[in-house]
């Protein structure tokens, strides 16, 4: 299971490696403050752990999945459940969704 921590656009090799866990999509967590992404692994929490270990703060991290073929983003993850900030698995705030989308497209979408 390969998880990459990205602050610049992923290479096609990195995309291929991140797809190993789930074949058709990449589970990601995005740090909105630091504008970086962890992708790959079987669960969003695997990516979240990598971000937290590298200095991210929990309230800045959001989970989503990205399909490289369709370029679709799915904004559902257990890491998004926060009683005071987001009361669902899906990212409810449209501003946060747009920020997550921008980072995913910047770091993964251009491949």
C-alpha positions as CSV (number, residue, x, y, z in Angstrom):
1,X,0.0,0.0,0.0
2,X,1.6,3.2,-1.2
3,X,0.5,6.6,0.1
4,X,2.1,9.7,-1.4
5,X,2.3,13.1,0.3
6,X,2.0,15.7,-2.4
7,X,2.6,19.5,-2.4
8,X,3.3,19.6,-6.2
9,X,1.5,17.8,-9.0
10,X,1.7,14.0,-9.0
11,X,3.6,12.1,-11.7
12,X,1.9,9.4,-13.7
13,X,3.9,6.8,-11.7
14,X,2.7,8.2,-8.4
15,X,-0.9,8.1,-9.7
16,X,-0.5,4.4,-10.7
17,X,1.0,3.6,-7.3
18,X,-1.9,5.4,-5.4
19,X,-4.4,3.4,-7.5
20,X,-3.0,0.1,-6.3
21,X,-5.2,0.0,-3.2
22,X,-8.6,0.7,-4.8
23,X,-8.0,0.3,-8.6
24,X,-10.4,2.8,-10.0
25,X,-10.1,5.7,-7.5
26,X,-7.7,7.2,-5.1
27,X,-8.6,7.9,-1.5
28,X,-7.3,11.3,-0.4
29,X,-7.1,13.6,2.4
30,X,-6.4,17.3,1.8
31,X,-4.9,19.9,4.1
32,X,-6.6,23.1,3.2
33,X,-4.1,25.3,5.2
34,X,-0.9,23.8,3.8
35,X,-2.4,23.2,0.4
36,X,-1.2,19.6,0.2
37,X,-2.7,16.1,-0.2
38,X,-2.0,12.6,0.9
39,X,-3.3,9.9,-1.5
40,X,-3.4,6.2,-1.8
41,X,-4.0,3.5,0.8
42,X,-7.1,1.5,1.6
43,X,-8.8,4.1,3.9
44,X,-9.0,7.8,4.1
45,X,-7.7,7.5,7.7
46,X,-4.4,6.1,6.3
47,X,-3.9,9.3,4.4
48,X,-5.1,11.4,7.4
49,X,-2.5,9.8,9.6
50,X,0.3,10.7,7.2
51,X,-0.8,14.3,7.1
52,X,-1.0,14.5,10.9
53,X,2.4,12.9,11.3
54,X,3.9,15.5,8.9
55,X,2.5,18.6,10.8
56,X,-1.1,19.0,9.6
57,X,-3.9,19.9,12.1
58,X,-7.1,17.9,12.3
59,X,-9.4,20.8,11.6
60,X,-7.6,21.5,8.3
61,X,-7.9,17.9,6.9
62,X,-10.8,16.8,4.7
63,X,-11.4,13.4,3.0
64,X,-12.5,12.7,-0.6
65,X,-11.9,10.2,-3.3
66,X,-10.9,11.0,-6.9
67,X,-11.4,9.0,-10.1
68,X,-8.7,9.7,-12.6
69,X,-10.6,8.5,-15.6
70,X,-13.7,10.6,-15.1
71,X,-12.0,13.3,-13.0
72,X,-15.0,13.0,-10.5
73,X,-14.5,13.8,-6.9
74,X,-16.6,12.1,-4.1
75,X,-16.7,14.1,-1.0
76,X,-17.5,11.3,1.5
77,X,-15.2,10.0,4.2
78,X,-15.4,9.1,7.8
79,X,-12.7,11.7,8.5
80,X,-15.2,14.4,7.6
81,X,-17.5,13.6,10.6
82,X,-17.0,16.4,13.1
83,X,-19.8,17.3,15.5
84,X,-18.8,21.0,15.7
85,X,-17.6,21.4,12.1
86,X,-19.4,18.9,9.8
87,X,-22.2,16.6,10.9
88,X,-22.0,14.1,8.0
89,X,-19.6,11.9,6.1
90,X,-20.1,14.2,3.1
91,X,-18.4,17.6,3.1
92,X,-21.5,19.9,3.6
93,X,-19.9,23.4,3.3
94,X,-19.7,24.4,-0.4
95,X,-16.7,26.6,0.2
96,X,-14.7,23.7,1.7
97,X,-15.8,21.4,-1.1
98,X,-14.5,24.0,-3.7
99,X,-11.2,24.3,-1.8
100,X,-10.8,20.5,-1.7
101,X,-11.6,20.3,-5.4
102,X,-9.1,22.9,-6.3
103,X,-6.3,21.1,-4.4
104,X,-7.2,17.7,-5.8
105,X,-7.3,19.0,-9.4
106,X,-4.1,21.0,-8.9
107,X,-2.1,18.0,-7.5
108,X,-3.8,15.0,-9.2
109,X,-6.0,16.2,-12.0
110,X,-3.4,17.3,-14.5
111,X,-2.0,13.8,-15.2
